[in-house]
């Protein structure tokens, strides 16, 4: 295997990519757009929920309760209503997600130190949000009641919780690392498979086959440019995550780069294998790349949906998805500062996958016309 031949192939690939606007867009613009779009749009933080209030009492006590809801930051009062019928209109139309109904005897019962029921109506079409908001409302009303009566409510069990690694419970802190995995999975495999499939369609691959270059030299020479592009994309994504989305990077940067390199290598080899399976068709390569990268990385990696809550058969299938291991690695390094002593299993399985997919790509990538 001659280094000069590998350099020549790699140089050719770099020149070819630089002259192809579509490849450049896929390589650099698409990852940035996806990260920015999903990073800002996708969030599980709940705040400024559109809320309407029907205050029968209209006293200083009821206004104080409303102020407590506003000051919490979770609720934004969009309207004060005059009838129960108006509540239905706002909730049905989606103009409000929460409705607070304060009874007419609110201040009297509060002054008499009696229990009083405040009606809260939630839009249950988003059950996850509704369940979280119920917890917020319970905490707000408990705190308000204790403060109003001048004493603390002492429960039978005093559970004091602390949140490690993400004390502010910012959804960006676990969404952005998962997004990086998702974007890298799709872009690298898609870019590699499309470019090689295009060479088959345009006939330039036949010209390479006719040269004395050997299969390993041709394969490695093609891998180098896309590996370089993938690494640049990854570094840019990490920088955006840290400095734009303010995701903490608590772990080892060298370990992050090494394990990311292994993941990218496997993704590029997967793109080579897809290009061979697609028989030189860019359309088929696109479909296979999206089905084999985006859907598994999104649904089965633990990025959005907890693997432990999936059916047993799907939990077993997730072990075949390399994004599962990389999501765990990125979250561990970013948020927990984990080192290789903790991440060695995921790192080993990721390495095994990269080696297996490289071997598969090597066996399928032959110097012959299909």
Protein Blocks (a to p, Z undefined) as FASTA:
>chain_A
ZZklmmmmmmmmmmmmmmmmklmmmmmmmmmmmmmmmmmmpccbdehiacddddfkopak
lmmmmmmmmmnopaccfbdcfbfklmmmmmmnopafbdcdddfklmmmmmnopacddddd
ddfklmmlmmmmmmmmmmmmmmmmmmmnopacddfbdcddddehilnopaklmmmmmmmm
mmmmmmmmmmmmmmmmmmmmnopmmmmmmpmbdfklmmmmmmmmmmmmmmmmmmmmmmmm
mmmnopacfbcfklmmmmmmmmmmmmmmmmmmmmmmnnopaklmmmmmmmmmmmmmmmmn
ommmcfklpcfklmmmmmmpmklmmmmmmmmmmmnopafklmmmmmmmmmmmmmmmmmmm
mmmmccbdZZ
